[in-house]
Amino acid sequence: MNNKHNNSSNSLLNEGYTNTKHYFDGGKGSKILSNNKEYIDLSFGAGSLILGHNSKIYKDSIKDITKNNLSILASPNKQAFEFSKLLSKIFKNYSKFIFCNSGTEAIFKTLRIARTISKKEKIVSVTGSWHGSADSLLFTADKKLKPEPLSNGLSQENKKNLIFIPYNNIEKSKKILDKNKKKISCIIIEPIQGCLPTEKSKDYLQFLEKYSDKNKIILIFDEMITGLRSKDNSVQATFKIKPSISTFGKCLGGGMPIGIIAINKKIEMLLKNNKKKVFFGGTFSGNSISTYVGKKTTEFIYKNKKKIYQNLERKSIFFQKELNYFISKNNINAKIYRFGSLIRLVFSNREIDNRLQRDFFEKNSTNNIKKIKNFFYLNNINYPSNGLIFFSYSTSEKDVQKILKIFKLGLKKFF
Ligand SMILES: Cc1ncc(COP(=O)(O)O)c(C=O)c1O
């Protein structure tokens, strides 16, 4: 594939394809490839390739698939069954798992479970959380926390049933929850947010847990990014919180499409006692290819977790410290935020607590943000379009040094 595509020859309407000259055609280790040119990748499949592109585990799994005649079966299969057994060893709070094909699918089916059990319609979402493109949650909060659609074509019902509470603001959140608690089915949150990854939210998450328990509201953690990305396997384990339902995905698929719903025993029993069936099925649900590669990858990460997470943390902490030191020494208007190996470069050096503030302080830099992203690309670094930076196990010390060099040059030039 070459890079000379222009929009008139482009018949794709997926996000990202309509206004770009950058097309990629492969990946190897820490690099993403375009027309035989290597770029240091900072996206790694939007966080799904924790071992890097085309890792040994991934390649071996693909070989096994053809050697052992693994196939799409659309029937109960051993691979899905075995992966679920491994998951219950890792995520001990949960008794059952439901395999989906994307994070979005896991999210909308999770909301279906919550509504079934609670018999209530209102969903509480937390500002700054991203849950994929499920219609019920494809909104952002305006300054007064009213839902603003992020897409055309969403029904008014979705808007009516959505309530926003402000991330990390216990007092305001409590007020809103108190006012609506009789109508609330569930609270869903991305516990550490990709839009501003920090560890500041522990108290807030513990408040949500207590509030949900007391008021019989279902608490859902969306750990699509954070699941299996840190040494404790999840944010809930790190902070010792037990949500009723969690969603996982990304790196648990080992590079294959996946979304996972995990429910605890209580939710399982309530679902069982429900007269009407809750529908989870689909042609590719629990498919043997995703679950085989997912299991192989997860098993490898779980077995080598000390080595893998130490490596990831060391590189990420070094990168953050080094760049933030450079930023403050040179009075640059930017700051690196980080949770584990999930990193974001925010184009403001103000102390920021949430997405709303981030957007506000970055507002005047839109043009320079565009320029610096292009500068990174011209210097062979693939800066993710959503701004969410991931390091992988395959990212080398040399890669980190090169990223630091280019980031420093770019920040000095444009900020
Ligand atoms: C926290 C979170 N939830 C849900 C999703 C949606 O997952 P998918 O893109 O696989 O539909 C994402 C994707 O980025 C995510 O980061």
The ligand as an SDF file (V2000), in Angstrom:
LIG
                    3D

 16 16  0  0  0  0  0  0  0  0999 V2000
  -12.6180    2.5500   28.4600 C   0  0  0  0  0  0  0  0  0  0  0  0
  -13.1540    2.1040   27.1290 C   0  0  0  0  0  0  0  0  0  0  0  0
  -14.3770    1.5460   27.0790 N   0  0  0  0  0  0  0  0  0  0  0  0
  -14.8950    1.1010   25.9230 C   0  0  0  0  0  0  0  0  0  0  0  0
  -14.2070    1.2230   24.7340 C   0  0  0  0  0  0  0  0  0  0  0  0
  -14.8060    0.7220   23.4620 C   0  0  0  0  0  0  0  0  0  0  0  0
  -14.1290   -0.3760   23.0130 O   0  0  0  0  0  0  0  0  0  0  0  0
  -14.1100   -0.7420   21.4410 P   0  0  0  0  0  0  0  0  0  0  0  0
  -13.3690    0.3590   20.7680 O   0  0  0  0  0  0  0  0  0  0  0  0
  -13.4350   -2.0630   21.3810 O   0  0  0  0  0  0  0  0  0  0  0  0
  -15.5360   -0.7970   21.0010 O   0  0  0  0  0  0  0  0  0  0  0  0
  -12.9330    1.8040   24.7470 C   0  0  0  0  0  0  0  0  0  0  0  0
  -12.1620    1.9620   23.4970 C   0  0  0  0  0  0  0  0  0  0  0  0
  -11.2620    2.7060   23.3740 O   0  0  0  0  0  0  0  0  0  0  0  0
  -12.4000    2.2650   25.9620 C   0  0  0  0  0  0  0  0  0  0  0  0
  -11.1940    2.8420   26.0250 O   0  0  0  0  0  0  0  0  0  0  0  0
  1  2  1  0
  2  3  1  0
  2 15  2  0
  3  4  2  0
  4  5  1  0
  5  6  1  0
  5 12  2  0
  6  7  1  0
  7  8  1  0
  8  9  2  0
  8 10  1  0
  8 11  1  0
 12 13  1  0
 12 15  1  0
 13 14  2  0
 15 16  1  0
M  END
$$$$
